[in-house]
Amino acid sequence: MNALLLLASLALPSRADVPVPEIPFEKITLDNGLEVILSQDDRLPLVAVNIWYHVGGGNEVPGRSGFAHLFEHIMFQGSRNVPEDAFFPILEAAGAPMVNGTTDFDRTNYFETVPANQLELALWLESDRMGFLLDTLSQERLDNQKAVVRKERQQSVENVPYGKADERLFQLLFPAPHPYNGVVIGTHQDLEAATLADVTDFFRTWYAPNNATLAIVGDFDRDQALAMVNRYFAEIPAGPTPPELVIQTQPITAERREAMTDKVELPRVTMAWITPAVLQPGDAELILAGRVLSEGKSSRLYTELVEKQQIAQSVSAWQYSLNQGSVFGIELTGKPGQDPARLEAEAWKVVEQLREKGPTPTELTRALRGMQAQVLRGLESLGGFGGKADVLNHYNHFTGDPGHLATELKALAAVDAKAMSQALGALRTDNRVVIVVTPEESR
């Protein structure tokens, strides 16, 4: 049944009667440490191949920022048996509707969805770059990709509205040497200083089968797929045991505030707090609190600041769940000429009211239904962002259990007004970061 039709068929007042989706899967570990997750789904003659390397910006050391994202680019540039720049064309020629990769603070993933009869091709490509990427990684190729990433940084951070403020937010939340300090793409200085030896060592440490999980979801024969996995991956030797992260995320004990100007037309205020880590107590409560505050035109911040007072152009509130401490943020973009101080003050009143009185039953139900709809829409896809393969890998990465989705959805459904109020109680004015961006004065 379509996800939206499924939700529409459920009575809105009750929050406990929603069926919890279970994704059938089998998890196998090869002798070299590669975890393999198999989940058969024959709705379409397609197969999603999704590989997560357990490395991201949070695994980098000072002076070596941006390496995980740099490899997101290098991994598509060719390996021993795949010519330079041929990865995308090979898959596109085979009829792949989706090929991509992403990097976060906590992980890097690569994925492609292919016709069912092209599963072997996808597995061969992934295995070749896992096992034989360094065979073709030259100084020239490294320099080319460093230049590409530095240009991407300019386009996505430095030359976009509010981009520098977004980077500064994480610098203030997680002061150096914390690895969340800044943005995943890294700094120009670190990227330019990266040597071939540096990136080679990084790859050998983190991009080995014993630090990866391969999810295969779709229309395939189980025994044939497993035979292919063994054929292409089993001979790749395990790498060294990756170093264990020892990070002390320090609490914020006094407000950190900064004012910035940018080439923008509208003022923006961002408030943020360090909050419980992904899937820890308080994470689910703040995920739903973000939706109560800003999801839809009936949300509290939208109703008060956009519709009633008409001082904000847009509002958003969100829980960015991370392994070494999550971030709860509130972003307010004001109307032209609006005083940022008023935006901040009025938004804080809304947060305080929600914390003191809690959400209404209708707000809780709406927030939960929104999350359930989002998950179910994602599960309609085999691969891609939020698809079944990605969901299995996500929960395996953070918990070791690919089937943890059902547990998290039950935790979300169990959140009540008291629990949300308690979680919001950790958001105070003395433990937050505030960044105010105002338009540059015209000359």
TIMARPA-536394 format. One line per 3 residues: number of its first residue (from 1); their letters; for each residue x, y, z of C-alpha. Coordinates in pm, whole numbers. Example, Ala and Ser with C-alpha at 12.3 -4.5 7.8 and 13.67 -1.06 7.14 Angstrom:
2
1) as) 1230/-450/780  1367/-106/714
This chain:
443
1) mna) 0/0/0  123/352/-74  271/511/240
4) lll) 42/812/236  -267/595/182  -157/374/468
7) las) -131/671/701  -461/816/580  -631/487/668
10) lal) -526/518/1031  -737/703/1285  -557/1027/1373
13) psr) -637/1047/1747  -454/725/1837  -74/714/1829
16) adv) -23/351/1928  -204/175/1642  50/248/1366
19) pvp) 203/-69/1220  579/-72/1267  758/-159/942
22) eip) 991/-455/963  1249/-506/688  1345/-872/652
25) fek) 1721/-912/618  2013/-1147/662  2350/-1028/792
28) itl) 2669/-1215/713  3032/-1130/790  3309/-1244/556
31) dng) 3642/-1368/688  3803/-1033/600  3552/-848/819
34) lev) 3318/-715/551  2960/-709/678  2700/-803/419
37) ils) 2329/-728/459  2090/-904/219  1723/-807/188
40) qdd) 1511/-949/-93  1236/-735/-244  1096/-835/-584
43) rlp) 851/-549/-632  1063/-420/-920  1338/-583/-1130
46) lva) 1598/-364/-961  1872/-408/-702  2017/-141/-474
49) vni) 2383/-174/-376  2474/46/-82  2812/42/92
52) wyh) 2892/235/409  3247/299/519  3256/373/891
55) vgg) 3451/693/850  3354/1056/816  3467/1402/910
58) gne) 3452/1299/1275  3737/1053/1225  3981/1315/1097
61) vpg) 4261/1465/1301  4356/1835/1323  4532/1949/1009
64) rsg) 4376/1670/802  4018/1791/761  3816/1707/452
67) fah) 3983/1373/376  3665/1162/393  3487/1400/155
70) lfe) 3794/1413/-68  3774/1036/-109  3407/1066/-197
73) him) 3541/1230/-514  3849/1014/-565  3646/691/-540
76) fqg) 3467/783/-864  3789/860/-1054  3899/507/-1142
79) srn) 4083/208/-998  4298/-77/-1128  4037/-215/-1370
82) vpe) 3810/87/-1410  3937/366/-1638  3949/723/-1515
85) daf) 3607/892/-1501  3439/574/-1625  3247/475/-1309
88) fpi) 2936/680/-1385  2929/609/-1762  2961/232/-1708
91) lea) 2664/224/-1471  2456/464/-1677  2514/251/-1986
94) aga) 2391/-49/-1785  2065/133/-1708  2137/247/-1352
97) pmv) 1877/508/-1251  2078/624/-949  2449/651/-866
100) ngt) 2586/872/-589  2786/907/-271  2767/1123/41
103) tdf) 2988/1211/337  2883/1310/688  3064/1357/1017
106) drt) 3004/992/1112  3009/793/786  3063/786/411
109) nyf) 2830/596/177  2828/503/-189  2525/363/-365
112) etv) 2381/268/-698  2052/116/-809  2082/-110/-1111
115) pan) 1863/-343/-1317  1849/-682/-1148  2063/-843/-1417
118) qle) 2342/-588/-1354  2404/-671/-987  2734/-840/-1067
121) lal) 2856/-529/-1249  2777/-307/-949  2951/-542/-707
124) wle) 3259/-566/-929  3285/-186/-951  3253/-144/-575
127) sdr) 3506/-417/-505  3758/-276/-753  3768/62/-585
130) mgf) 3774/-91/-238  4062/-322/-318  4255/-148/-593
133) lld) 4195/227/-581  4549/308/-471  4692/137/-780
136) tls) 4594/440/-986  4601/721/-728  4875/947/-861
139) qer) 4989/1291/-749  4828/1440/-1059  4492/1278/-990
142) ldn) 4508/1383/-624  4590/1743/-719  4300/1750/-965
145) qka) 4051/1633/-704  4186/1868/-438  4119/2154/-679
148) vvr) 3768/2022/-747  3688/1999/-375  3828/2344/-302
151) ker) 3608/2486/-577  3312/2299/-430  3390/2455/-93
154) qqs) 3378/2800/-250  3047/2722/-418  2877/2548/-125
157) ven) 3017/2733/178  3190/3059/96  2981/3197/-189
160) vpy) 2630/3096/-83  2405/3304/142  2468/3231/511
163) gka) 2721/2956/421  3002/3098/634  2763/3133/927
166) der) 2667/2765/899  3034/2669/919  3097/2907/1208
169) lfq) 2806/2754/1398  2985/2420/1424  3314/2586/1508
172) llf) 3147/2749/1807  2955/2437/1910  3257/2208/1886
175) pap) 3580/2406/1936  3901/2257/1798  4041/1997/1828
178) hpy) 3694/1837/1822  3652/1671/1479  3306/1822/1430
181) ngv) 3472/2163/1424  3367/2322/1096  3223/2154/788
184) vig) 3277/1807/647  3428/1944/327  3736/2064/520
187) thq) 3944/2380/489  4148/2514/200  4462/2501/412
190) dle) 4424/2134/505  4324/2026/155  4613/2210/-7
193) aat) 4860/2065/244  4743/1705/193  5018/1489/44
196) lad) 4987/1167/-151  5129/982/150  4870/1144/380
199) vtd) 4569/1039/174  4715/694/102  4751/628/474
202) ffr) 4399/755/535  4257/519/272  4446/216/402
205) twy) 4323/289/754  3956/345/683  3855/200/345
208) apn) 3916/-168/409  3654/-445/415  3672/-474/794
211) nat) 3551/-112/817  3267/-140/568  2915/-276/539
214) lai) 2759/-375/206  2379/-379/177  2209/-544/-119
217) vgd) 1834/-490/-146  1600/-587/-427  1521/-856/-678
220) fdr) 1804/-1108/-652  1865/-1472/-577  2018/-1503/-232
223) dqa) 2273/-1774/-311  2379/-1617/-638  2423/-1275/-476
226) lam) 2628/-1418/-191  2845/-1606/-440  2910/-1280/-625
229) vnr) 3000/-1103/-302  3250/-1374/-218  3392/-1371/-570
232) yfa) 3464/-1000/-569  3521/-908/-205  3648/-1211/-14
235) eip) 4002/-1186/-151  4045/-822/-49  4261/-833/264
238) agp) 4145/-677/588  4314/-356/686  4450/-252/1024
241) tpp) 4198/-209/1302  4088/155/1273  4179/369/1573
244) elv) 3903/402/1829  3763/750/1865  3837/903/2204
247) iqt) 3645/1230/2201  3539/1445/2491  3253/1662/2370
250) qpi) 3268/1945/2620  2940/2097/2738  2874/2463/2673
253) tae) 2863/2646/3006  2817/3004/2886  2644/3144/2582
256) rre) 2862/3177/2273  2739/3456/2049  2868/3601/1726
259) amt) 2748/3867/1483  2832/3844/1113  2751/4027/794
262) dkv) 2697/3864/457  2586/3947/105  2225/3873/187
265) elp) 1902/4069/185  1740/3925/497  1863/3897/857
268) rvt) 1898/3551/1004  1926/3427/1362  2044/3074/1441
271) maw) 2036/2926/1789  2188/2585/1856  2263/2348/2142
274) itp) 2463/2028/2188  2207/1757/2259  2200/1380/2324
277) avl) 2376/1162/2068  2195/970/1797  1947/712/1933
280) qpg) 2026/805/2294  1756/913/2543  1637/1260/2445
283) dae) 1716/1223/2074  1367/1103/1978  1202/1370/2194
286) lil) 1396/1650/2023  1333/1509/1676  962/1543/1742
289) agr) 1006/1879/1917  1163/2017/1600  855/1916/1405
292) vls) 617/2065/1663  806/2392/1644  843/2432/1269
295) egk) 693/2157/1054  402/2297/853  189/2607/877
298) ssr) 25/2491/1199  360/2462/1381  429/2695/1670
301) lyt) 711/2906/1528  540/2943/1192  209/3038/1347
304) elv) 361/3294/1583  645/3451/1384  535/3414/1023
307) ekq) 156/3439/1037  68/3625/1357  353/3872/1407
310) qia) 473/3864/1044  834/3925/1143  985/3610/991
313) qsv) 1014/3503/630  1084/3141/725  1148/2929/1033
316) saw) 1298/2587/1094  1387/2373/1394  1572/2044/1375
319) qys) 1763/1776/1559  2081/1682/1370  2156/1343/1524
322) lnq) 2528/1261/1549  2743/1004/1724  2956/1237/1938
325) gsv) 2677/1475/2038  2381/1591/1833  2280/1947/1753
328) fgi) 1936/2099/1804  1900/2414/1601  1647/2689/1538
331) elt) 1689/2904/1229  1490/3224/1179  1506/3429/860
334) gkp) 1352/3769/917  1147/3997/697  1340/4281/528
337) gqd) 1468/4527/785  1346/4319/1078  1534/4351/1405
340) par) 1718/4020/1473  1688/4079/1848  1311/4068/1821
343) lea) 1323/3751/1612  1538/3583/1874  1330/3701/2168
346) eaw) 995/3600/2021  1122/3260/1910  1264/3194/2255
349) kvv) 924/3269/2407  773/3000/2185  1036/2749/2293
352) eql) 985/2832/2661  610/2792/2631  648/2450/2468
355) rek) 896/2347/2735  676/2463/3023  339/2337/2904
358) gpt) 440/2063/2664  282/1984/2329  -85/1916/2286
361) pte) -198/1562/2198  -279/1683/1847  70/1831/1804
364) ltr) 234/1510/1923  24/1299/1690  91/1528/1395
367) alr) 465/1526/1459  473/1148/1491  260/1097/1183
370) gmq) 494/1325/989  795/1117/1090  618/793/1004
373) aqv) 517/927/664  875/1033/594  1008/688/684
376) lrg) 745/503/485  802/719/177  1171/637/199
379) les) 1105/265/228  913/272/-98  1254/302/-267
382) lgg) 1509/21/-269  1810/252/-271  1906/616/-263
385) fgg) 1870/862/23  1648/707/291  1575/396/83
388) kad) 1563/46/231  1932/-28/172  2033/303/326
391) vln) 1808/249/628  1953/-96/694  2306/42/671
394) hyn) 2221/344/887  2103/138/1182  2378/-120/1140
397) hft) 2632/163/1152  2502/316/1473  2375/9/1661
400) gdp) 2510/-302/1491  2150/-408/1422  2020/-338/1069
403) ghl) 1665/-396/1196  1675/-123/1461  1425/92/1267
406) ate) 1132/-74/1443  1287/1/1782  1335/368/1698
409) lka) 983/408/1565  850/256/1887  1064/501/2086
412) laa) 921/790/1886  566/663/1941  633/642/2316
415) vda) 727/1010/2349  473/1198/2557  434/1563/2655
418) kam) 629/1521/2978  924/1356/2805  939/1627/2539
421) sqa) 927/1899/2805  1212/1733/2994  1424/1711/2679
424) lga) 1356/2075/2598  1459/2162/2953  1819/2105/2848
427) lrt) 1794/2400/2605  1887/2711/2799  2024/3054/2721
430) dnr) 2348/2978/2905  2441/2669/2703  2363/2777/2351
433) vvi) 2536/2920/2047  2375/3217/1873  2481/3355/1536
436) vvt) 2321/3668/1396  2371/3745/1029  2276/4085/892
439) pee) 2302/4223/538  2623/4399/442  2583/4772/404
442) sr) 2580/4878/42  2862/5108/-59
